[in-house]
Amino acid sequence: MSLTQADGGSGRIDVLRNGVLHDGSASDGKPGDVWIQGDKLLAVLPPGAAPPAQAEPGNFTVHDCAGMVVAPGFIDVHTHDDAAVLDHPDMLPKLSQGITTVITGNCGISLVPIVTDEPAAPLSLLGRRQFRFESLAAYRRAIDQARPGVNVAALIGHTALRMQAMASLDSPASAAETQAMSRVLDDAMRAGALGMSSGVFYRQAYAADIHELSSLVKVVAAHGGVYATHVRDELRGIVQAIEEAALTARTAGAPLVLSHHKCAGPENWGRTAETLPLIERLAREQPIAMDVYPYTAGSTVLREDLVDGVIDILITGSEAHPEMVGRYLKDIAALWGISQKQACQRLQPGGACYFQMRQDDVDRVVAHPLSMIGSDGLPHDRHPHPRLWGAFPRVLDQYWRIKGTLPLAQAIHKMTGMSARRFGLGGRGLLKPGYFADVVVFDPDKVRDLATYAEPAQFSQGIEQVWVNGRLSFIGRDKAIAARAGRFVERSNMKVAS
Ligand code: ZN
């Protein structure tokens, strides 16, 4: 098709012909055609079926998808793209993976409602320039104005609420502070937030007790929202941390998403054999899901307490010593003739990849029926974790094609239909007439991540076309953005069949 072709508005029709359709529901792929009109899916038809009545000869454009998989656009349920969608609205790292919607505000960290020029850690994970939104309504307007390449749906971060409302972060919120935070959260839920996230792992939220958390999650529950949490402890205390998260959600009456579930630290390796049955047991009593990225390294701000002298630590950013970015902490420490902990102090503030997981744990979580895929990519790091550019194609390559632990339909479901249903993104995540036309076309023989720890900003291969709200937005062959058609996506309590 011609990229200069004018958008004919709601009348414009495209057909993705002869692909293998995976509709996002986890049912098996089958050959067929996907018809797009305007920003919606017009029809999903078997090969050779008569075109829909709206399609007349000459008024539609045919895209041959023979040999390709056609699926709903991927939903990245765990991002820190809050500011990136405004700073870099092309969103190339995400669009190029087939991602059409990002969920921002994870781990307790969101732009809303903080207004400052000097964001402290961990808010600084979102860069420094965009802390200017007191309300979700204001953020929403900015998104619609910036028109990023991907759709944006937002969680409100509990740490951000605390930092705005509380005098001291070292104790649980008082009744008045809880009330102040509840008002901001309620206002955000009315403006379309998906729910609240927390990051009680981080010092700024660690003092929050279950009363503070469940009081806020109740506000979310009243609007049909979700509670996502980076639990208090992913190391030795993982079981208690999961139980606390489940109790918080259950007390408040909200569905729970455990963020980037992992068993971190050498002494904890292998314990997904314990945590996954626990999560399954809890999930029989209350709605619980989790997200996961397919790598053995985590990444966050530089933290001395994670420097144990055993695991490898790769520096992804350092304000004090930018020349050390991309090098391993143990090499930096050796170069400077000091301990790794001392080197960590000297590099502050900054970020790092921590090789804190074992492959078999990651594999179990990725393959688990309650997990969804979320990149957790950090777009503001100078030398980011490769998950920013490669998480989704990596799941398809590693878990479907190479290891065979996930059938293709199941892998796609974890990136689409399940994600939309768990987070309340109505009208997305499935190939179904009337749904928004967010679609990815990929080559099942070629799809593969190329981003590595050494070279993290690499395009994946095999992602051929990405459609956002009915607009062809990324063309794999040219590695090029063709349009920016993303929107703010509000919470929808519409039930989407799984
Ligand atoms: Zn997190």
Residues whose N, C-alpha, C, O or C-beta is under 5 A from the ligand:
A	BS01	ZN	C107 H230
